[in-house]
């Protein structure tokens, strides 16, 4: 993992997302108060970001165009934020499912984003080798489907922004009870405050349709490329949860529901 206070890295190596006219530039990111990222202050509860993506705004439309262009020309490096205006970048809080088209992309750079979630379709980016959401301070977790990116070997993530990070061990959001049927849910229109996403269509583990089964969500921290990431699993059954691997060393060893769960000591202890 990378800590920007210690790394000494050249931040512009991943693309300059600054405004050439700084006097007209507003904040590139919205304020995040989920937990204190500068020092440990354990809290009983944290939650998911509740924002929904505005799919009618110019930023979203521009991003869709950029993804279509990247898919069409088969490019291996994709830095979409460098091609959006500062206002457009701030409008983007997730990526569209169409990132599944980017099967040739080897390097995905989301430096300094305003993202609060990554869609599970990232798992379809079969060629992905390097993933850089560095300084995306509102991005606290990732979908379990990212483990399907078998070639992913390099990542650069801001450690202190992650749920359960080893430096401070902030808590995980408490997940919902696991229904064995989604008859009372609309998997295509979920409340992200409760489920972490606005839509969940397929099992994170076996890829079966959620609409035909239940919804069993758990957290697990696993090493993905260079980093140990907090991963949200949206499984179709308890059986799929049971086949998940053990958690990374020095993290919670088994899948869990978040909330008041014991974690190993932080680096500050």
Beta strands, then each sheet from edge to edge (+ up, - down):
strand 1: 77-78
strand 2: 107-109
strand 3: 130-132
strand 4: 142-143
strand 5: 154-156
strand 6: 216-224
strand 7: 227-235
sheet 1: 1+ 2+ 3+ 5+
sheet 2: 4+ 7+ 6-
end
